[in-house]
Amino acid sequence: MLKKKSLIVFDLDGTLFNTLGDLAVAVNFALRHFGLPEHDEQRVRTFIGNGSLKLIERSMGEAALPENIARTGITIEMVHKVYSDFYWEHCTERTLPNPGVVDFLRTSKARIAMLTNKPLRPTEKILHHFGLRDCFEFILCGDTTPERKPSPAGLLKILEMAGVSREDAVMVGDDQPDILAARNAGVDCVTLLCGFGKPVNLLPLKPENSVNSYAEMCTVLKECS
């Protein structure tokens, strides 16, 4: 059982929000723009993690190999630019908060922060769209953090800004970068097994505080805050 925490640091995609619908549409728009094979939502889900550039690289498959980029002239950065522009315009059309999240964020006694590998612009747009921006005291994104997860740098920066010790904070996420960032920072982590990360990939990391539902996540966090 977790000891009392004064600061909760959340991941975004798959943890607070189900963003898969908008991510998949944007990925396929960019792939289609360059004549590359598209993917269904569940396949796109397996590509999520480590930021949007990695999402596009994985989605491109063999087209992202250096020899194929040299042959076609289609770079990961080119596809990512089309993806990013489209996603920014449409990132709130299919995205929804996960069950219980809104109520928890608005009633939590703990201080709340966010550490996501997602870029700042869509992060802020999603939070403002759902009226949740003011729930977060600190936000570091993939393009504003010192280093992206699984590096501990972003989490340590948030602790520094908040003036909170490692022992008084908890990271909440749904994938390997979240677990590893917390572990590398010496911070406790609550790991969702129902988000975008696959349990088969998460369980070998032996997460100390794993939960199987968003309701369980909220209960655990209420008890420790």
C-alpha positions in Angstrom: 0.0 0.0 0.0 1.3 3.5 -0.9 2.1 6.0 1.8 0.5 9.4 1.7 1.5 11.5 -1.3 1.2 15.3 -1.7 1.9 15.3 -5.5 0.4 13.0 -8.2 2.1 13.2 -11.6 -0.1 11.8 -14.4 0.7 10.6 -17.9 -1.9 11.6 -20.5 -2.5 9.2 -23.4 -4.1 6.0 -22.1 -4.0 7.1 -18.5 -6.2 10.2 -18.2 -7.7 10.2 -21.7 -8.6 7.6 -24.4 -7.0 9.4 -27.3 -6.8 6.4 -29.6 -9.5 7.5 -32.0 -8.0 10.8 -32.9 -4.4 9.4 -32.9 -5.4 6.6 -35.4 -7.2 9.0 -37.7 -4.3 11.4 -37.8 -1.7 8.6 -38.3 -3.8 7.2 -41.2 -4.3 10.6 -42.8 -0.5 11.1 -42.8 0.2 7.7 -44.2 -2.4 8.0 -46.9 -1.0 11.4 -47.8 2.3 9.7 -48.7 0.7 6.5 -50.2 1.8 4.3 -47.3 -0.3 1.4 -45.9 -2.8 2.4 -43.2 -3.6 0.6 -39.9 -6.7 -0.2 -37.9 -7.1 1.4 -34.4 -5.9 -1.5 -32.5 -2.7 -1.7 -34.6 -2.1 2.0 -34.1 -2.5 1.4 -30.3 0.5 -0.9 -30.4 2.6 2.0 -31.8 1.9 4.4 -29.0 4.6 5.3 -26.5 7.8 7.4 -26.5 6.3 10.3 -28.3 4.7 11.2 -31.6 7.8 10.9 -33.8 8.2 7.3 -32.6 4.5 6.7 -33.2 5.0 7.7 -36.9 8.2 5.7 -37.3 6.5 2.6 -36.0 3.4 3.3 -38.2 5.6 3.6 -41.3 7.0 0.1 -40.8 9.6 -0.8 -43.4 9.1 2.6 -45.1 11.0 4.1 -42.2 14.1 2.0 -42.8 17.1 4.2 -44.0 17.4 2.3 -47.3 13.7 2.8 -48.1 13.8 6.5 -47.1 16.8 6.9 -49.5 14.8 5.2 -52.3 11.4 7.1 -51.8 12.5 10.4 -50.4 9.7 10.1 -47.8 11.3 10.8 -44.4 9.8 10.2 -40.9 9.9 13.9 -40.3 7.9 14.6 -43.4 5.1 12.2 -42.4 5.3 13.5 -38.8 4.7 17.0 -40.0 1.6 16.1 -41.8 0.4 14.0 -38.9 1.1 16.8 -36.4 -0.7 19.5 -38.3 -3.8 17.3 -38.8 -3.8 16.0 -35.2 -3.6 19.5 -33.8 -6.8 20.4 -35.7 -8.7 17.3 -34.8 -7.3 16.1 -31.4 -10.6 16.6 -29.5 -13.1 15.0 -31.9 -12.9 11.4 -30.7 -10.9 11.8 -27.5 -12.7 11.3 -24.1 -11.6 11.3 -20.5 -11.3 7.8 -19.0 -13.9 6.8 -16.5 -13.7 8.5 -13.1 -10.9 10.8 -14.2 -12.7 14.1 -14.3 -14.3 13.7 -10.9 -10.9 12.7 -9.4 -9.0 15.6 -10.9 -11.6 18.1 -9.7 -11.9 16.7 -6.1 -8.4 15.5 -5.3 -6.8 16.8 -2.2 -3.3 16.3 -3.6 -1.4 18.6 -5.9 -1.7 17.5 -9.6 0.9 17.6 -12.3 1.4 16.0 -15.8 4.4 14.5 -17.5 3.6 13.4 -21.0 5.7 12.6 -24.1 2.8 14.3 -26.1 3.6 17.8 -27.5 2.4 20.8 -25.6 -0.1 22.2 -28.2 -2.4 19.2 -28.3 -2.0 18.5 -24.6 -3.1 22.0 -23.7 -5.9 21.9 -26.3 -7.3 18.6 -24.9 -7.2 19.9 -21.3 -8.9 23.2 -22.1 -11.5 21.4 -24.2 -12.6 19.3 -21.2 -12.2 22.2 -18.7 -9.4 20.5 -16.9 -6.4 22.7 -17.5 -6.7 24.4 -14.1 -6.5 21.1 -12.3 -2.8 20.9 -13.2 -0.2 22.9 -11.3 2.7 21.8 -13.5 2.8 20.3 -17.0 5.8 19.1 -18.9 5.4 17.7 -22.4 7.5 16.0 -25.0 8.7 19.3 -26.4 9.1 21.1 -23.1 10.6 18.5 -20.8 14.4 18.3 -20.3 14.2 14.7 -21.6 11.3 12.5 -22.6 10.3 9.5 -20.5 11.7 6.9 -19.7 14.4 9.5 -18.7 13.7 10.6 -15.1 14.7 14.2 -16.0 11.1 15.5 -16.5 9.8 13.9 -13.3 12.7 15.3 -11.3 12.1 18.7 -12.8 8.5 18.6 -11.7 9.6 17.6 -8.2 12.0 20.5 -8.2 9.4 23.0 -9.3 6.9 21.7 -6.8 9.4 21.6 -3.9 8.3 18.0 -3.2 10.6 15.1 -2.2 10.7 11.8 -4.2 9.0 10.1 -1.3 6.0 12.4 -1.3 5.2 12.0 -5.1 3.7 9.3 -7.2 3.8 8.8 -11.0 0.7 7.3 -12.7 0.9 5.8 -16.1 0.0 3.0 -18.4 3.2 2.1 -20.3 6.9 1.2 -20.0 8.2 4.8 -20.2 6.1 5.8 -17.2 7.3 2.8 -15.0 10.9 3.4 -16.0 10.8 7.2 -15.6 9.5 6.7 -12.1 11.9 4.0 -11.2 14.8 5.9 -12.6 13.7 8.9 -10.5 13.2 6.9 -7.3 9.5 7.7 -7.3 6.6 5.3 -6.6 4.5 4.5 -9.6 0.9 3.4 -10.0 0.7 1.4 -13.3 -2.6 0.9 -15.2 -2.9 -2.4 -16.9 -5.9 -1.3 -18.9 -4.4 1.6 -20.8 -2.4 1.6 -24.1 0.5 -0.5 -22.7 0.2 -4.2 -23.0 0.3 -6.2 -19.7 2.6 -8.7 -21.4 5.2 -5.9 -21.8 4.5 -4.3 -18.4 4.4 -7.2 -16.0 8.0 -8.3 -16.7 9.0 -4.9 -15.2 7.4 -6.0 -12.0 5.5 -2.8 -11.3 4.9 -2.4 -7.6 1.5 -0.9 -7.7 -0.5 -2.2 -10.7 -4.3 -1.6 -11.1 -6.6 -3.3 -13.5 -9.2 -0.5 -14.0 -9.6 3.3 -13.9 -11.9 2.9 -10.9 -9.2 1.0 -9.0 -6.7 3.7 -10.0 -8.9 6.4 -8.6 -9.5 4.5 -5.4 -5.8 3.8 -4.8 -4.9 7.5 -5.4 -7.7 8.7 -3.1 -6.4 6.5 -0.4 -2.8 7.8 -0.7 -3.7 11.5 -0.9 
